Amino acid sequence: MTLPAFLLGLLISTLYGALFHLWRGGGFGRLILYLILGWLGFWTGQALASGLGLTFLSLGQIHLGMATIFSLLFLFIGYWLSLIDRNQK
């Protein structure tokens, strides 16, 4: 993967995390959580699509389709897990 492709992927995954934070809200901690989840999901989807040879919505060297699906999956699961109340009696 070239540096421009990596930077574009980083920009897109950051945008996913930031837009999710804008939609769901929360403080600075939630923003960091959503950015990290967006990055992890995006690059997991990218690696999986690259390893399996899938070309669903490719943008140059970036497998945008799978990367987007995994990024959203990580964001929604992370959001759902963050709603668990740790102080239940």
C-alpha distances in whole Angstrom, upper triangle without the diagonal:
4,7,8,6,7,10,11,10,12,15,15,16,18,20,21,22,24,26,27,28,30,31,32,33,34,34,31,31,30,27,26,26,24,22,21,21,19,16,17,17,14,12,14,14,11,11,14,13,10,13,16,14,16,15,17,17,13,12,10,7,8,11,14,17,16,14,18,20,19,19,22,23,23,24,27,28,28,30,32,32,33,36,38,41,41,45,46,50
4,6,5,6,9,10,11,12,14,16,17,18,20,21,23,24,26,27,29,30,32,33,34,34,34,32,31,31,28,26,27,25,22,22,23,20,17,19,20,16,14,17,17,14,14,18,17,14,17,19,18,19,17,19,18,15,13,10,8,10,13,15,19,19,17,19,22,21,21,24,26,25,26,29,30,29,32,34,34,35,38,40,43,43,46,48,52
4,5,5,6,9,10,10,12,14,15,16,18,20,21,22,24,26,27,28,30,31,32,32,32,29,29,28,25,24,25,24,20,20,21,19,16,18,19,16,14,18,18,15,16,19,19,16,19,22,21,21,20,21,20,17,14,12,11,12,15,16,20,20,17,19,23,22,20,24,26,24,25,29,29,28,30,33,33,33,36,38,41,41,45,47,50
4,5,5,6,9,10,10,12,14,15,16,18,20,21,22,24,26,27,28,30,31,31,31,29,29,28,25,24,25,23,20,20,22,19,16,19,19,16,15,18,18,15,17,20,19,17,20,22,21,21,19,20,18,15,12,10,10,10,14,15,18,19,17,18,22,21,20,23,25,24,25,28,29,28,30,33,33,33,36,39,41,42,45,47,51
4,5,5,6,9,10,11,12,14,15,17,18,20,21,23,24,26,27,29,29,30,30,28,28,27,24,23,24,22,19,19,20,17,14,16,17,13,12,15,15,11,13,16,15,13,17,19,17,17,15,16,15,11,9,8,6,7,10,11,15,15,13,15,18,18,17,20,22,21,22,25,27,26,28,31,31,31,34,36,39,40,43,45,49
4,5,5,6,9,10,10,12,14,15,17,18,20,21,23,24,26,27,28,28,28,25,25,24,22,20,21,19,16,16,17,14,11,13,14,11,10,13,14,11,12,15,15,14,16,19,18,18,17,18,17,14,12,11,9,8,11,12,16,15,12,15,18,17,15,19,21,19,20,24,25,24,26,28,29,29,32,34,37,37,41,42,46
4,5,5,6,9,10,10,12,14,15,16,18,20,21,22,24,26,26,27,26,24,24,23,20,19,20,18,15,15,17,14,12,15,16,12,12,16,16,13,15,19,18,17,20,22,21,21,20,20,18,16,13,13,12,11,14,13,17,17,14,15,19,18,16,19,21,20,20,24,25,24,25,29,29,28,32,34,36,37,40,42,46
4,5,5,6,9,10,10,12,14,15,16,18,20,21,22,24,25,26,26,24,24,23,20,19,20,18,15,16,17,14,12,15,15,12,12,15,15,12,15,18,17,16,20,21,20,19,17,17,15,13,10,10,10,8,12,11,14,15,12,13,17,17,15,17,20,19,19,22,24,23,25,28,29,28,31,34,36,37,41,42,46
4,5,5,6,8,10,11,12,14,15,17,18,20,21,23,23,25,25,23,23,21,18,18,18,16,13,13,14,11,9,11,11,8,8,12,11,9,12,15,14,14,17,19,18,17,15,15,14,12,10,11,10,7,9,8,12,12,9,10,14,13,11,14,17,16,16,19,21,20,22,25,25,25,28,31,33,34,38,39,43
4,6,5,6,8,10,11,12,14,15,17,18,20,21,22,22,22,20,20,19,16,14,15,14,10,11,12,9,7,10,11,9,9,12,13,11,14,17,17,16,19,21,21,20,19,19,17,15,13,14,13,11,13,12,15,15,11,12,15,14,12,15,17,16,15,19,20,19,20,24,24,24,27,29,32,32,36,37,41
4,6,5,6,9,10,10,12,14,15,16,18,20,20,21,21,19,20,19,15,15,16,14,11,13,14,10,9,13,13,11,12,15,15,14,17,19,19,19,22,24,23,22,20,19,17,16,13,15,14,12,14,12,15,16,13,12,16,16,13,15,18,17,16,19,21,20,21,24,25,24,27,30,32,33,36,38,42
4,5,5,6,9,10,10,12,14,15,16,18,19,21,21,20,20,18,15,16,16,13,11,13,13,9,9,12,12,9,11,14,13,12,15,17,17,17,20,22,21,19,18,16,14,13,11,14,14,10,12,9,12,13,10,9,13,13,10,12,15,15,14,17,19,18,19,22,23,23,26,28,31,32,36,37,41
4,5,5,6,9,10,11,13,14,15,17,18,19,19,18,18,16,13,13,13,10,8,9,9,5,5,9,8,6,8,11,11,11,14,16,16,17,19,21,21,19,18,17,15,15,14,16,15,11,12,10,12,12,9,8,11,10,7,10,12,11,11,14,16,15,16,19,20,20,22,25,28,29,32,34,38
4,5,5,6,8,10,11,12,14,15,16,16,17,15,15,14,10,10,11,9,6,8,9,6,7,10,11,9,11,14,15,14,17,19,19,20,23,24,24,23,22,21,19,18,17,19,18,15,16,14,16,16,12,11,14,14,10,12,15,13,12,15,17,15,16,20,20,19,22,25,27,28,31,33,37
4,5,5,6,8,10,10,12,14,15,16,17,16,17,15,11,12,13,10,8,11,12,8,10,13,13,11,14,16,16,16,19,21,20,22,24,26,25,23,22,20,18,18,16,19,19,15,16,13,15,16,13,11,14,14,11,11,15,14,12,15,18,16,16,20,21,20,22,26,28,30,32,34,38
4,6,5,6,9,10,11,12,14,15,17,16,16,14,11,12,12,8,8,10,9,6,9,11,10,9,12,14,14,14,18,19,18,20,23,24,24,21,20,18,16,17,16,19,19,15,15,12,13,14,11,8,11,11,7,8,11,11,9,11,14,13,13,17,18,18,20,23,26,27,30,32,35
4,6,5,6,9,10,10,11,12,13,12,12,10,7,9,8,5,4,8,7,5,8,10,10,10,13,15,15,16,19,20,20,22,24,25,26,24,23,21,20,20,19,22,21,18,18,15,16,16,13,11,13,12,8,9,12,10,7,11,13,11,11,15,16,15,17,20,23,24,27,29,33
4,5,5,6,9,10,10,11,12,11,12,10,7,9,10,7,6,10,11,9,11,14,14,13,16,18,18,19,22,23,24,25,27,29,29,27,26,24,22,22,21,23,23,20,20,17,19,19,16,14,16,16,12,12,15,14,11,13,16,14,13,17,18,17,19,22,24,26,28,30,34
4,5,5,6,9,10,12,14,14,15,12,10,12,13,9,10,13,12,10,13,16,15,14,18,19,19,20,23,24,24,25,28,29,29,26,25,23,21,22,21,23,24,20,20,17,18,18,16,13,15,15,12,11,14,14,11,12,16,15,13,17,19,17,19,22,24,27,29,31,34
4,5,5,6,8,10,13,13,13,10,9,11,11,7,9,12,10,9,12,14,13,14,17,18,18,19,22,23,23,25,27,28,28,26,25,23,21,22,22,25,25,21,20,17,18,18,15,13,14,14,10,9,12,11,8,9,12,11,10,13,15,14,15,19,21,23,26,27,31
4,5,5,5,7,9,10,10,7,6,9,9,6,8,12,11,10,14,16,15,16,19,20,20,22,24,25,26,28,30,31,31,29,29,26,25,26,25,28,27,24,23,20,21,21,18,16,17,17,13,12,14,13,10,11,14,12,10,13,15,13,14,18,20,22,24,26,30
4,6,5,8,10,11,13,10,9,12,13,10,11,15,15,13,16,19,18,18,22,23,23,24,27,28,28,30,32,33,33,31,30,27,25,26,25,28,28,25,25,22,22,23,20,17,19,19,16,14,17,16,13,14,17,15,13,16,18,16,17,21,22,25,27,28,32
4,6,9,12,14,15,12,11,14,14,11,13,16,15,14,17,19,18,19,22,23,22,24,27,27,27,30,32,32,33,30,29,26,25,26,26,29,29,25,25,21,21,22,20,17,17,18,15,13,15,15,12,12,15,14,12,14,17,15,15,19,21,24,26,27,31
4,7,10,13,13,9,10,13,12,10,13,15,14,14,17,19,18,19,22,23,23,25,27,27,28,31,32,33,34,31,31,28,27,28,28,31,31,27,26,23,23,23,21,18,18,18,15,13,15,14,11,10,13,12,9,11,14,12,12,16,17,20,22,23,27
4,7,10,11,8,8,12,12,10,13,16,15,15,18,20,19,21,24,25,25,27,29,30,30,33,34,35,36,34,33,31,29,30,30,33,32,29,28,25,25,25,23,20,21,21,18,16,18,17,13,13,16,14,11,13,15,13,13,16,18,20,22,23,27
4,7,8,5,7,10,10,10,13,15,15,16,18,20,20,22,24,25,26,28,30,30,32,34,35,36,37,35,35,33,31,32,32,34,34,30,30,27,27,27,24,22,23,22,19,18,19,17,14,14,16,13,11,14,14,11,12,15,16,18,19,21,25
4,5,5,7,9,10,11,13,15,16,17,19,20,21,23,25,26,27,29,30,32,33,35,36,37,38,37,36,34,33,34,33,35,34,31,31,28,29,29,26,24,25,24,20,20,21,19,16,17,18,15,13,16,16,13,14,17,17,18,20,22,26
4,5,5,6,9,10,11,13,14,15,17,18,20,21,23,24,26,27,29,30,32,33,34,36,37,36,35,34,32,32,31,33,32,29,30,27,29,28,25,23,25,23,20,20,21,19,16,18,19,15,14,18,17,14,16,19,19,20,22,24,28
4,5,5,6,9,10,11,12,14,16,17,18,20,21,22,24,26,27,28,30,31,33,34,36,34,35,33,32,32,31,33,32,29,29,27,28,27,24,23,23,22,18,19,20,17,14,16,17,13,12,15,15,11,14,16,16,17,19,22,25
4,5,5,6,9,10,10,12,14,15,16,18,20,21,22,24,25,26,28,30,31,32,34,32,32,30,29,30,29,31,30,27,27,24,25,24,21,20,20,19,16,15,16,14,11,13,14,10,9,12,12,9,11,14,15,16,19,21,25
4,5,5,6,9,10,10,12,14,15,16,18,20,21,22,24,26,27,28,30,31,32,31,30,29,27,28,27,29,28,24,25,22,24,23,20,18,20,18,15,15,17,14,11,14,15,12,11,15,15,12,15,18,19,20,23,25,29
4,6,5,6,9,10,11,12,14,15,17,18,20,21,22,24,26,27,28,30,31,30,30,29,28,27,26,28,27,24,24,22,24,23,19,18,20,18,15,15,17,14,12,15,15,12,12,16,15,13,16,18,20,20,23,25,29
4,6,5,6,9,10,11,12,14,16,16,18,20,21,22,24,25,27,28,30,28,29,27,27,27,26,28,27,23,23,21,22,21,18,17,18,16,13,13,14,11,9,12,12,8,9,12,11,9,13,15,17,17,20,23,26
4,5,5,6,8,10,10,12,14,15,16,18,20,21,22,24,25,27,28,26,26,24,23,24,23,26,24,21,21,19,19,18,15,14,15,13,10,10,12,9,6,9,11,8,8,12,12,11,13,16,18,20,23,25,28
4,5,5,6,9,10,10,12,14,15,16,18,20,21,22,24,26,27,25,25,24,22,22,21,23,22,19,19,17,19,18,14,14,15,13,10,11,13,11,9,12,14,11,12,15,15,14,17,20,22,23,26,28,32
4,5,5,6,8,10,11,12,14,15,16,18,20,21,22,24,25,24,25,24,23,23,22,24,22,19,19,18,19,17,14,14,15,13,10,12,13,10,9,13,13,10,12,15,14,14,17,19,21,22,25,27,31
4,5,5,6,8,10,10,12,14,15,16,18,20,21,22,24,22,23,21,21,21,21,23,21,18,18,16,17,15,12,12,12,10,7,9,9,6,6,9,9,7,9,12,12,12,15,17,20,21,24,26,29
4,6,5,6,9,10,11,12,14,15,16,18,20,21,22,20,20,19,18,18,18,20,19,15,15,13,14,13,10,9,10,8,5,7,9,7,6,10,11,10,11,14,15,15,18,20,23,24,27,29,32
4,6,5,6,8,10,10,12,14,15,16,18,20,21,20,20,19,18,18,17,19,17,14,14,13,15,13,9,10,12,10,7,10,12,9,10,13,14,12,14,17,17,17,20,22,25,26,29,31,35
4,6,5,6,9,10,10,12,14,15,16,18,20,19,20,19,19,18,19,20,18,15,14,14,15,13,10,11,12,9,7,10,10,8,9,13,12,11,14,16,16,16,20,21,24,24,28,29,33
4,6,5,6,8,10,10,12,14,15,16,18,16,17,16,16,16,17,19,17,14,12,12,12,9,7,8,8,5,4,7,7,5,8,10,11,10,13,15,15,16,19,21,24,25,29,30,33
4,5,5,6,9,10,11,12,14,15,16,15,15,14,14,13,14,15,13,10,9,8,10,8,4,6,8,6,5,8,9,9,10,13,14,14,16,18,19,19,22,24,27,28,32,33,37
4,5,5,6,8,10,10,12,14,15,14,15,15,15,14,14,15,12,10,10,10,12,9,6,9,11,8,8,12,12,11,13,16,16,16,18,21,20,21,24,26,29,30,33,35,38
4,5,5,6,9,10,10,12,14,13,15,15,16,15,16,17,15,12,11,12,12,9,7,10,10,7,8,11,11,10,13,15,14,15,18,19,19,20,23,25,28,28,32,33,36
4,5,5,6,8,10,10,12,10,12,11,12,12,14,15,13,10,8,8,8,5,4,7,7,5,7,10,10,10,13,15,15,16,18,20,20,22,24,26,29,30,34,35,38
4,6,5,6,8,10,10,10,10,11,11,10,11,12,9,7,6,7,9,6,5,9,10,9,10,13,13,13,16,18,18,19,21,23,23,25,27,29,32,33,37,38,41
4,6,5,6,8,10,10,12,13,15,13,14,14,11,10,9,11,12,9,8,12,13,11,12,15,15,15,17,20,19,20,23,24,24,26,29,30,33,33,37,38,41
4,5,5,6,8,8,11,12,14,13,16,16,13,12,9,12,11,8,9,12,11,10,12,15,14,14,17,19,18,20,22,23,23,25,28,29,33,33,37,37,41
4,5,5,6,5,7,8,11,10,13,13,11,9,6,9,9,6,8,11,11,10,13,15,15,16,19,20,20,22,24,25,26,28,30,31,35,36,39,40,43
4,6,5,6,8,11,12,10,12,12,9,9,7,11,11,9,10,14,14,13,15,18,18,18,21,23,23,24,27,28,28,30,33,34,37,38,42,42,46
4,6,8,11,13,16,14,16,16,13,12,11,14,14,12,13,16,16,15,17,20,19,19,22,24,23,24,28,28,28,30,33,34,37,38,41,42,45
4,6,9,11,14,14,17,17,14,14,11,14,13,11,13,16,15,15,17,20,19,20,23,24,23,25,28,28,29,31,33,34,38,38,42,43,46
4,6,9,12,11,14,14,12,12,10,13,13,11,13,16,16,16,18,21,20,21,24,26,26,27,30,31,31,33,36,37,40,41,45,45,48
4,6,9,9,12,13,12,11,8,10,9,8,11,13,13,14,16,18,18,20,22,23,24,25,28,28,29,31,34,35,39,40,43,44,47
4,6,6,9,10,10,9,6,9,8,8,11,13,13,15,17,18,19,21,23,24,25,26,28,29,31,32,34,36,40,41,45,45,49
4,6,9,12,12,10,7,7,5,7,10,10,11,13,15,16,16,19,20,21,23,24,26,27,29,30,32,34,38,39,43,43,46
4,7,10,11,9,6,6,5,8,10,10,11,13,14,15,17,19,20,21,23,25,26,27,29,30,32,34,38,40,43,44,47
4,6,7,6,4,5,7,9,10,11,13,14,15,17,19,20,21,23,25,26,27,29,30,31,34,36,39,41,44,45,49
4,6,5,6,6,9,11,11,12,15,16,16,18,20,21,22,24,26,26,28,30,31,32,34,37,40,41,45,46,49
4,5,8,9,12,14,13,15,17,18,18,21,23,23,24,27,28,29,30,33,34,34,37,39,42,44,47,48,52
4,6,9,12,12,12,14,17,17,17,20,21,22,23,26,27,27,29,31,32,33,36,38,41,42,45,46,50
4,5,9,9,8,10,13,13,13,16,18,18,19,22,23,24,25,28,28,29,32,34,37,38,42,43,47
4,6,6,6,9,10,11,12,14,16,17,18,20,21,22,24,26,27,28,31,33,36,37,41,42,45
4,6,5,6,8,10,10,12,14,15,16,18,20,21,22,24,25,26,28,31,34,36,39,40,44
4,5,5,6,9,10,11,12,14,16,17,18,20,21,23,24,26,28,30,33,35,38,39,42
4,5,5,6,8,10,10,12,14,15,16,18,20,21,22,24,26,28,31,33,36,37,40
4,6,5,6,9,10,11,12,14,15,16,18,20,21,22,25,26,30,31,35,36,39
4,5,5,6,8,10,10,12,14,15,16,18,20,21,23,25,29,30,34,34,38
4,6,5,6,9,10,11,12,14,15,16,18,20,22,24,27,29,32,33,36
4,5,5,6,8,10,10,12,14,15,16,18,20,22,25,27,30,31,34
4,5,5,6,9,10,10,12,14,15,16,19,21,24,26,29,30,34
4,5,5,6,8,10,10,12,14,15,17,19,23,25,28,28,32
4,5,5,6,8,10,11,12,14,16,18,21,23,26,27,30
4,6,5,6,8,10,10,12,14,16,20,21,24,25,29
4,6,5,6,9,10,10,13,15,18,20,23,24,28
4,5,5,6,9,10,11,13,17,19,22,23,26
4,5,5,6,8,10,12,15,17,20,21,24
4,5,5,6,9,10,14,15,19,20,23
4,5,5,7,9,13,15,18,19,22
4,5,5,7,11,13,16,16,20
4,5,6,9,11,14,15,18
4,6,8,10,13,14,18
4,6,9,12,12,16
4,6,9,9,13
4,6,6,10
4,6,9
4,6
4
